[in-house]
């Protein structure tokens, strides 16, 4: 399974960006898909996750109400719509996929088997 994140860029505070994650290879529509981010000098942290059916979604408290995760299993795509961006959202954003099937959005990085290269999001004040 290969994952590739795209859609990052430079945006002013209050603006929006939409990240995309393309999956290829032996993907499974049952995998939980997650978005994580790593800011300069900080550890990677959970942002959002969505179950295979899209029926269960979870967000970090810091992005709840501003970010929306979604997926299109036919296109093998996962999206992260980011609105009302803040300078503290500046980070490299990566998508990840589990190999096991879960029915809840997974926040623990250790449960994700596949990781894509990230895309940089920079929010200016």
C-alpha positions as a Markdown table, in Angstrom:
| # | Residue | x | y | z |
|---|---|---|---|---|
| 1 | Unk | 0.0 | 0.0 | 0.0 |
| 2 | Unk | 1.3 | 3.4 | -1.0 |
| 3 | Unk | -0.1 | 6.7 | 0.3 |
| 4 | Unk | 0.6 | 10.1 | -1.0 |
| 5 | Unk | -0.6 | 13.3 | 0.6 |
| 6 | Unk | -1.0 | 16.5 | -1.4 |
| 7 | Unk | -2.7 | 19.9 | -1.2 |
| 8 | Unk | -0.5 | 21.7 | 1.3 |
| 9 | Unk | 0.7 | 25.3 | 0.8 |
| 10 | Unk | 0.9 | 28.7 | 2.3 |
| 11 | Unk | -2.3 | 30.3 | 3.6 |
| 12 | Unk | -3.2 | 33.2 | 5.8 |
| 13 | Unk | -4.8 | 32.8 | 9.1 |
| 14 | Unk | -8.5 | 32.3 | 8.8 |
| 15 | Unk | -8.1 | 30.7 | 5.4 |
| 16 | Unk | -8.8 | 27.2 | 4.1 |
| 17 | Unk | -7.0 | 24.3 | 2.5 |
| 18 | Unk | -8.1 | 20.9 | 1.4 |
| 19 | Unk | -5.6 | 18.0 | 1.7 |
| 20 | Unk | -5.9 | 14.9 | -0.3 |
| 21 | Unk | -4.5 | 11.4 | 0.3 |
| 22 | Unk | -4.2 | 9.0 | -2.6 |
| 23 | Unk | -4.0 | 5.3 | -1.9 |
| 24 | Unk | -2.6 | 2.7 | -4.3 |
| 25 | Unk | -1.6 | -0.9 | -4.2 |
| 26 | Unk | -3.4 | -3.5 | -2.2 |
| 27 | Unk | -5.6 | -1.1 | -0.4 |
| 28 | Unk | -8.7 | -2.0 | 1.6 |
| 29 | Unk | -11.8 | 0.0 | 1.9 |
| 30 | Unk | -12.1 | -1.4 | 5.5 |
| 31 | Unk | -8.9 | 0.3 | 6.7 |
| 32 | Unk | -9.2 | 3.2 | 9.1 |
| 33 | Unk | -7.6 | 6.2 | 7.5 |
| 34 | Unk | -6.0 | 8.9 | 9.6 |
| 35 | Unk | -4.3 | 12.3 | 9.3 |
| 36 | Unk | -1.4 | 13.2 | 11.5 |
| 37 | Unk | 0.8 | 16.3 | 11.7 |
| 38 | Unk | 4.2 | 17.2 | 12.9 |
| 39 | Unk | 5.1 | 20.8 | 13.7 |
| 40 | Unk | 8.7 | 22.0 | 13.8 |
| 41 | Unk | 10.4 | 20.8 | 16.9 |
| 42 | Unk | 7.3 | 18.8 | 18.1 |
| 43 | Unk | 6.3 | 15.2 | 18.0 |
| 44 | Unk | 3.8 | 13.9 | 15.5 |
| 45 | Unk | 0.2 | 14.2 | 16.7 |
| 46 | Unk | -3.2 | 12.8 | 15.7 |
| 47 | Unk | -5.5 | 15.1 | 13.8 |
| 48 | Unk | -8.4 | 13.1 | 12.5 |
| 49 | Unk | -9.5 | 9.5 | 11.5 |
| 50 | Unk | -12.3 | 7.9 | 9.7 |
| 51 | Unk | -13.5 | 4.2 | 9.6 |
| 52 | Unk | -13.8 | 2.3 | 6.4 |
| 53 | Unk | -17.5 | 2.9 | 6.0 |
| 54 | Unk | -17.1 | 6.5 | 7.0 |
| 55 | Unk | -19.6 | 5.9 | 9.8 |
| 56 | Unk | -17.3 | 6.8 | 12.7 |
| 57 | Unk | -15.0 | 9.8 | 12.7 |
| 58 | Unk | -12.8 | 11.3 | 15.4 |
| 59 | Unk | -10.9 | 14.6 | 15.7 |
| 60 | Unk | -8.3 | 16.0 | 18.0 |
| 61 | Unk | -9.8 | 18.6 | 20.2 |
| 62 | Unk | -7.5 | 21.3 | 18.7 |
| 63 | Unk | -9.2 | 20.9 | 15.2 |
| 64 | Unk | -12.7 | 19.9 | 16.2 |
| 65 | Unk | -15.2 | 22.2 | 14.5 |
| 66 | Unk | -12.6 | 23.5 | 12.0 |
| 67 | Unk | -11.4 | 20.4 | 10.1 |
| 68 | Unk | -13.5 | 17.8 | 8.3 |
| 69 | Unk | -12.2 | 14.3 | 7.2 |
| 70 | Unk | -13.9 | 12.4 | 4.5 |
| 71 | Unk | -13.2 | 9.5 | 2.2 |
| 72 | Unk | -14.1 | 8.2 | -1.3 |
| 73 | Unk | -13.5 | 4.4 | -1.3 |
| 74 | Unk | -14.2 | 4.2 | -5.1 |
| 75 | Unk | -11.5 | 6.7 | -5.8 |
| 76 | Unk | -9.3 | 5.4 | -2.9 |
| 77 | Unk | -9.0 | 9.0 | -1.6 |
| 78 | Unk | -9.1 | 10.5 | 1.8 |
| 79 | Unk | -9.6 | 14.3 | 2.3 |
| 80 | Unk | -9.0 | 16.7 | 5.1 |
| 81 | Unk | -10.9 | 20.0 | 4.7 |
| 82 | Unk | -9.2 | 22.6 | 6.9 |
| 83 | Unk | -11.1 | 25.8 | 7.6 |
| 84 | Unk | -10.4 | 28.7 | 10.0 |
| 85 | Unk | -6.7 | 27.9 | 9.9 |
| 86 | Unk | -4.5 | 29.2 | 12.7 |
| 87 | Unk | -0.7 | 29.7 | 12.7 |
| 88 | Unk | -0.5 | 26.8 | 15.2 |
| 89 | Unk | -1.8 | 24.5 | 12.5 |
| 90 | Unk | 1.5 | 24.9 | 10.7 |
| 91 | Unk | 3.0 | 21.4 | 10.2 |
| 92 | Unk | 3.7 | 18.6 | 7.9 |
| 93 | Unk | 0.5 | 16.6 | 7.4 |
| 94 | Unk | 0.7 | 12.9 | 6.7 |
| 95 | Unk | -2.0 | 10.3 | 6.0 |
| 96 | Unk | -1.9 | 6.8 | 7.3 |
| 97 | Unk | -3.8 | 3.6 | 7.0 |
| 98 | Unk | -4.4 | 0.6 | 9.2 |
| 99 | Unk | -4.0 | -2.9 | 8.0 |
| 100 | Unk | -6.5 | -4.3 | 10.6 |
| 101 | Unk | -10.2 | -3.5 | 10.6 |
| 102 | Unk | -11.5 | -1.3 | 13.3 |
| 103 | Unk | -14.9 | 0.1 | 13.9 |
| 104 | Unk | -13.8 | 3.1 | 15.8 |
| 105 | Unk | -11.5 | 6.0 | 14.6 |
| 106 | Unk | -8.0 | 5.1 | 15.7 |
| 107 | Unk | -5.9 | 7.8 | 17.4 |
| 108 | Unk | -2.8 | 5.7 | 18.2 |
| 109 | Unk | 0.0 | 6.0 | 15.7 |
| 110 | Unk | 1.2 | 2.5 | 16.5 |
| 111 | Unk | -1.9 | 1.0 | 15.0 |
| 112 | Unk | -1.3 | 2.4 | 11.6 |
| 113 | Unk | 0.8 | 0.2 | 9.3 |
| 114 | Unk | 1.1 | 2.4 | 6.2 |
| 115 | Unk | 2.3 | 6.0 | 6.1 |
| 116 | Unk | 2.6 | 8.4 | 3.3 |
| 117 | Unk | 5.0 | 11.3 | 2.8 |
| 118 | Unk | 3.6 | 14.4 | 4.2 |
| 119 | Unk | 2.6 | 17.7 | 2.7 |
| 120 | Unk | 3.6 | 21.0 | 4.3 |
| 121 | Unk | 0.9 | 23.4 | 5.5 |
| 122 | Unk | 2.1 | 26.9 | 6.5 |
| 123 | Unk | -0.4 | 29.3 | 8.1 |
| 124 | Unk | 0.8 | 32.9 | 8.3 |
| 125 | Unk | -0.5 | 35.4 | 10.9 |
